[in-house]
Structure formats: C-alpha cells, structure tokens
C-alpha cells in the first residue's frame, strides 16, 4: 500500500505530510522569482491554495485533486499547437514550434 502524499498546489509534485509545509513557502518564493523575470504579457496571477472544509482520507484525495488542478492552471498554451508549458519553457518552445 502506498503512503499518503499531498500534492503541492504550486508545482504539482507530491510530498509527505510533514515536508509539504516546508516545501510550499520555498516553492512559492521560487515561483515569485521566476514570474517576476518573465515579460509582462506572460506573467501569471499568484497561485491560490485550494480550501477544504474538513480533513480525512476522502478529503485528502479531493485536496490533492484540487491542488493538481491549481498547478495545471499555471501552465500557458502555445499559440500554434495549444500544448501547455511553464512560461519559461514556452519561450523556448515557441522558437521551434511551427
């Protein structure tokens, strides 16, 4: 049986219940640094942490699902092929996309 992991709402990666509280502030700080380096038209709104009313195993699954969708919302689509990328990778992709 696989242990319960929590999904980061910023990057979408899985972390243990103790390490997620350490990871999230660092991930948010990194996100702000990367977002501020992007051109203005590619900058994104701050990610929002999904709110859940209660905790438990069924709420953990719903929380992970909400966190995953929050992380996926941070991706930007390519204007040519509609694939989604992180903003810094989108700039590189656009150079070769036809």
Secondary structure, 3 states (H helix, E strand, C coil): CCCCCEECCCCCCEECCCCHHHHHHHHHHHHHHHHHHCCHHHCCCCCCCCCCCCCCHHHHHHHHHHHHHHHHCCCEECCCCCCEECHHHHHHHHHHCC
